[in-house]
Amino acid sequence: MVALAALVPTPGGDPVALRVWLTRAGRFMNATTTNSLGVTDDARALALFLRDRAQRSPHTLRAYRTEVRRLIAWCEAHRRGPLSDLTRDDLLAFRHTLGPAGSSGGATFVVPSRPNAARSSKPSRSDASRRRALAVISSLYRYWQKTGYLVINLAAELSGGGGARMTWTPARILPARVLALCDTVTAGARPPALSVLVWARRCAIWSLYRFAGVRLAELEWSAEHGLPRLSVEPGATPAVGPARGSSGTTGGQWTLHVRGKGGRLRAIPLPFRCAPVLRDYRVLRGLPAEPAPFESVPLVHSEKRDALGHSGLYDEVKAVLQAAEETVPSGDASTRALLHAASTHWLRHGYARTLVVDHAVPLPVAQTLLGHASVQTTAAYARTDLTQLRDFVEGSFPDVCSSRSMLPGGSSAS
């Protein structure tokens, strides 16, 4: 069961009252055998949704809980509910309280402070926050309908996700020169305070986030699925130049296998520059230099337990960013600020931009590598730089001035 106290709208809220409110079922709950969740109340159905869709990432779980709290607060303020009893008109009314699309204010939403207490109004949020709220609620009702808990998806088309993706443009991207500073850190000397093993682990973690474009949670070990894991295709050779590990021997082609959002599996080819780093780390761990087929061990170890967790992975990447920040002159405040703010997801954005903008990788291929549900999300990276788009346009409509019929005096015929 989900911790219901975490869903209380405010610190003064009553978890017992919330439990009573949630442990109900509305008219659209499906009590037949086609209900694959096997539960008959909203509280348990909500717990399963959070487990299946958000449990792997604390950040995602926190965001989902926030938006569910917001909908519950709206229901209490307007005497609606339970969640499985809301109509489409109810959800449209809730959407209206978030403000119109493309606005950053004007409308209000109501959040109850305590049971039987006066309601207070707060200004609506940014358009990005509005889209996130609707996406979470849409995901909840879609999950309930697909698993058979509800007989119908009342939130269909509520979020307008396609339009949102068309307007979203990633902005948190480290420039190539700044990424090069970080690469220099991991290619440099080991800090005296770190053991050889811990330093090798940090370099391996950086290499995977930097050159595989994975989400933070995708490198977190799952014993249930045996993922993430590495595989090596033996006898392969690089397309350009030799691939040699620290021992000087030619290596194979490495692939990272992860389980992403929605449980989607994907295999990400790693560039050959990753192989020496990963091989050295594995040897120091006491593992074979290259993984055996279907090897099932944590990809990244912890000193205290088998696998390094979510926060540990994040901290190792931040340590590289911080070390790079310390090499930047104090007068270069903008670069220092970028490195200070950056995180693992900035590396994912940078990976995507390198594919889409710098190397014009076909969008369906980039979508597969990144694990995007929609190619529209992948296409958003093309909007981060007009140079490539301008080149495409120029190539499609070349200059034909030389073929025009020119009138005496150099003017063109109209």
LINGIQUI-V886591 format. One line per field, one symbol per residue. ss: DSSP state (@ for helix, = for strand, . for the rest). psi: psi as a letter, one per 20 degrees, with the letter a starting at -180 (. if undefined). Layout:
ss: ???
psi: ???
//
This chain:
ss: ...@@@@.......@@@@@@@@......=............@@@@@@@@@@@@@...@@@@@@@@@@@@@@@@@@@@.....@@@..@@@@@@@@@@..........=====......=====...@@@@@@@@@@@@@@@@@@@@...=..........@@@@@@@........@@@@@@@@@@@@........@@@@@@@@@@@@@@@@@...@@@@..=....=.=====..........=.....=..=======.@@@.=====...@@@@@@@@@@@@.........................@@@@@@@@@@@@@@@@@......@@@@@@@@@..@@@@@@@@@@@@@@@....@@@@@@@@....@@@@@@@@@@.@@@@@@@@@@@....@@@..=.....=..
psi: pqnhhiiphrhjrohghgggghlrqahjpojriinihjqkqhghhhghghghiihhohgggggghghggggggggghjlrrahjiqrhhghhhghhiiqqpjrjrgrqqpppgqpjrqqqqqqrarhghghgghgggghghgghghijhqiqoijpjhhlhghghhippphmppqhhhhhgghhghiaqpphiqrhghghgghggggghgjikqqgiijppohgikqqrqqpoqjqqqhorqopahijqprapqppprobqjjpqqpopqqhihghghggggghijrqhqqqpkpmqpgprqhiagqpaghggghhghhggghhhiipqhimhgghhghhhqahhhhgghgghgggghjlppghghgghikphpihgghhhhiipigghhhgghhhmqpkhhiqopqpiiqqp.
//
